[in-house]
């Protein structure tokens, strides 16, 4: 449902999204090409805390469509209905 249905029903919209994606990739390539190759990044001043890194990792993992697909389509077949679901999903996620 959602975006997949819209993309399946509208070929023009799907084509437009593909063009926008390609344009964005060209924009990134152009920015990388114009960047100063001798620019040094001072990593000592950009220390990030453990919680900030954990939050960033969680957001990246939670936004991964493959992980969402596995948790919604594949893993439920291994869940026993008579037992606590939270503990089972935590165990399956390890």
N, C-alpha and C positions, 0 to 999 in steps of 0.2 A: 504494500500500500504506500501511499504518500508520493514521493518523488518518482519512484519506479513506475507507478501507474501513469503519471503525467508524461513521463518520457516514452512509455510504450504507446500512448494514444496520440502523441504529437511528434511527428517526425521532424517538423520544422524546429520545435523547441529543442529536441535532442541534437540536431545539427548545430543550433546556436550555442548550446552548452559546449559541444566539442570545439567549436571555433574559439569561444572564450577561453577554454582550457589551453588550446594551442597558443593563443595570443599571450596568455599569462606566462607560459614557458618561454616564449621568445623574449618577453619583458625581463624575466629573470636572467636569461642568457645575456641580454644586452647590458644589464646592470653588472653582471659578473665580468663581462668583457671590458667595461669602462672602469672597473675598480682598480685602485692603485695596487700593483702587485707587491710593492715594498712596504706596505702598511703593516706595522707591528701591533699586535694586540697585547695589551698588558693584562695578563690573567691574574696577577697577584692582587690587583685592586678590585677584581670582580668576583670576590668570594661569595658563594651562594650557600645558604644554610641547608641543613639536611631536610627540614620540613618543606622548603621551597622546591628542592629537587624531587622529593617524594610526591608533592602535589603535581608538579609538572609531568612526572612519569605516569601518574594516575590519569591525568587528563589525556595524555597521548594514547595510553592503552585503552581507556574507555571510549575514545573516539575512533578506534580501529574497527572498521566494519567487519573484518574477518573474525575478530574476537567476539563481537556482538552476535554474529551468525552462529558461531560455535556454541555460545551460551544459550541461545534461544532455540536452536534446531537440533544440535547433536547431543548436548549433555542431559537434557530432560529425560531421555530414555534410560539413564542410569540412576534416576532418583526413585526411591521407594516412597510410595504415597503415605504410608502409615508412620513414618519417622519425621523428625524435624528437618525441614527443607534447608534452612540456613546452614546448618552444620554439614549437610551433604554437599551443598554447592561449594562451601569453603574447602572441603576435602577434595572435591573434583577439580577445584581451581589450582591446587598445589601441583 
